[in-house]
């Protein structure tokens, strides 16, 4: 397992979320996440995908394609 905090690696993290990851407060009204929350979540998703791709390329993480 790799713990991958976002830090403040993108401006989206300054508008929403925290350096530990994205979140959204929807309240009792169950409001949808704000655009800023979704931007932060997309940034976190891209960061996770890029890290996973780098680990696969380095041979540090198996991929479905190499499982044969």
Residue pairs with C-beta under 8 A, 6 or more apart in sequence:
2 51
2 55
4 47
4 48
4 51
5 19
5 20
5 21
6 13
6 17
6 19
6 20
6 21
6 22
6 40
6 43
6 44
6 47
7 13
7 19
8 14
8 19
9 43
9 47
10 40
10 43
12 36
12 39
12 40
12 42
12 43
13 19
13 22
13 40
13 43
15 36
15 39
15 40
16 22
16 23
16 24
16 34
16 36
16 37
16 39
16 40
17 23
17 37
17 40
17 41
17 44
21 44
22 37
22 40
22 41
22 43
22 44
23 37
24 33
24 34
24 37
24 41
26 32
26 33
33 41
52 61
55 61
56 62
56 63
56 66
